[in-house]
Amino acid sequence: MVAASAAPRRPGCFITFEGGEGAGKSTQIARLAAWLRAGTDGLAEAREVVTTREPGGSPRAERIRAAVLAGVAKPHGPFAEALLFAAARLDHLATLIRPSLARGAIVLCDRFSDSTRAYQGAAGGVEPETLAALERVVVGATRPDLTLILDLPPEIGLARARQRDRAAARGPDRFEAEALGFHERLRAAYLAIAEAEPARCAIVDAQGGPDRVAQAVRSTVAARLPHLVREASDAA
């Protein structure tokens, strides 16, 4: 008698959120995660949904995050920051992202390697070839299936970030404190990444209210990753 083989494990799905300061990434990740977990609006079947962030996402990476955002690495320049982010990403991938994907989870990550390209690369001046080599070593084949770039003018994002910081009774972090020109370069960098990799990246207008942006995010996920969503004929 031959034992029945186990059902094949579904592949995991890796979605990253990118954008400048105050773009609403954390809010939109939480909303998308709730939508996916609830199985509403046509989700095909229940799936584990993991939310995480960079820098951070693991205990060691969170310690690096605290140091970098406090400005510890700033005197050493953007390349030193890129190396610290790479160290955090290595641990994050090994301890959370790759194990989650291996068991078939949907991983939603607030920032990933595109942030290094934008912040330390385009805005910080580190050569693209240097960051690409670092990315090949650290990230390898673990590339996002979809990257949602929340786009809005930097002056609007910075105003939102300042309002958020006041509500939390804290000052701006290492990157929020940069001049407007830095944030304008960030926005241009993200738009250039989206233009260079249209199959992976989608731009979402983040100027509207949270509900409007959340609907745009859901529509984009449904269009780009239809295997996550029940076909209309099945939903009827």
N, C-alpha and C positions, 0 to 999 in steps of 0.2 A: 504494500500500500504506500503510495507516494503522498507525502504531506503537502498540503497546499502552500504555495509560496506566499510570503508576506506581500501585502500591497506595496507598490513602489512609493518611496517617500517623495512627497511633493518638493520641488525645489524652492528654496527661500527666495525672497524678493527684497532688494536693497534700494531704498528711496532716500535721497539726501535733499535737504533744504539749504539753500544758499541765499545770500543777500547782504546788504550793508547793515549798519547799526539801525535798530528801530524798525526793521522791515516786518516784524511780526512772526518770525520763524517759530519761536516757541509756542505761540498761540495756535498757529496753524498746524503744527505737528500734533499738538494735543487734540485738536478738533478732528484731524484726519484719523488719528488713532481711535478716537471714540466712535467715529463712523464705521471704521473697519471692524472694530470689536462688536459693535451692536448688530452688524450684519444688515443694516438698513440700506435702502436705495439700491438694492440688487446685488449685494455682495454674494459671491458664489457659495461660499461655505465658511464655517467658523475657522479662523486662523489665529495663531498666536501673533500678537503685535508687540514688538519691542521698541520702546522709544529711548533714545540716547542722545549724546551731544559730544561735540569736539570744540576745543580740547576738553578731555574728560571721558566719562563713560566707564571708567574702571578706577579703583582706589588710587593706583599709582598715577594714572593720567589726570585724575582730579587734583592731585597735589601739584603736578606740573602746571595745570590750568591756573591754580591760585597764584603760583609764583609769577607766571607770565603776565596775567592780567594786573597784577600788582606792580608791574614794570621792572621786575628784577633783571630781565634780559635786555631791556631797552638800551642800556649803555653799551652793550656788546654788539648792537646792530641787528638788522633783520635776518641775516643768515643764522646767527645764534638762535634767534626765535624760531626759525624754520627747523633747526636741528632739535630743539626742545619739542616742538609740535610733532616732529617725526617720531621721537621717542615715545611721546604720549600715544600717538596713533598706532605704533607697533603693539603696545600693550593692550590698547582698546580693541584692535582687530583680533588679537590672540585670545583675549579673555571673554569678550562679549560678542562682537559682530560675527566672526566666522563660526563660532559654535551655534549661534542663533540661526544663521542661514543654513547651517548643516542639518538642523532639525526641522527645517521648512518654515521658519518664522518670517514674517514681514518686519523688516528693520527700518525704522524711520530715524534718521540721524540729522541733528541740527549742526550743520557744517561738516565738511570732510575735506578732501585734498584740494578742491577748488578754492577754498578759503586761503590755503597756503599760496596757491598761484596768484590770488588777487592781493592779499594783504602783504605778504613778504616779497612777492614777485612784482606785479605791476605797480603797486603803491609803495613798496619798500625798496625796490631796485635790485633784488637778487635776480641773476640771469635765469631766463626760462629753462635753458639747458641744464643748469645746476639743479633746479627744482624738479625737472622731469626725471633726471637720474635718481634723485632721492625718492621720488614717487615710485619709480620702477622697483626699487629695492624694498620699500616699506609696504606699498599697497599690492604690488604684484597683480594677480588676476582678480582681486576682490574689488571690482569696479561697480559703481551704482548702476542699477537697471534704469533708473530715472532720476534726474536732478531737476528740482523745481527751484527756479531763481526768482525770488520775490523782489520785484523791481519797483523803486520809487525814488524821487529826487532826494539827494542826501540831506538837504536842509530840512525836509519833512521828517526823515528818519531820525536825524539828530534831535529834533524837537521832541519827538516821541520818546527817545531814549532819555532825554533830560527829565521829562515828565515822569517816566518810570523810576528814574533814580531818586527824584524828590519824594515820590510816594514811598520808596523803600528806605528813605533817609540815608542815602549813600551818595558818594561822588562818582564822577565818570571813571571808567576803567582805562587801562592803558591805551586802547584804540579809540574809544569814544572821545578822548581828550585831544586827538589829533585835529589839525586844522581842516577847514572845509575842502581845500584842494586835495588832501589825502583821500577823503571820502568820495570826491568826484572821480578820482582815478580808480577807486574801488568799483564804482558803478560801471565805468567804461570797461574795466577788466571783466566783470561778470557778463556784460552784454557781448564782449568779444568771445568769451568761452562758449556762450550759447550759440553764437554764429558759427564758430568753428566745429561744434559738435551737436548739430541739430537733432540727431537721432537719439541722443541721451538727454539733452537739456530742453526744458520748456520754460519760457518766461511767463510769469504771472504778475499782472498789474496789482501792486500792493497798496495803491493809494486809497482804495475804498475802505469801507468798514469791515470788521472781522467776518461778518456773515457773507458779504459779497465775495471777499477773498476766499473764504472756505468753500463756497460753491464753485469758484473757478478752479481751486485745487482739486476738488472731487471730480469735476468734469475732465480735467487734464489726466488724472490718474485713470479714470474709466476709459478715456480715449487711447492713452499710451500703453496701458497694461490691462487689456480687456480680459485676460485670463483670471483677473481678480474679481471680475464682476459677472454676474449671471447674464447670459444672453437674453435679449428681450423675449424670445420665444419661450424660454424656460420660466420667465417671470410671469407670463400670462396665466 
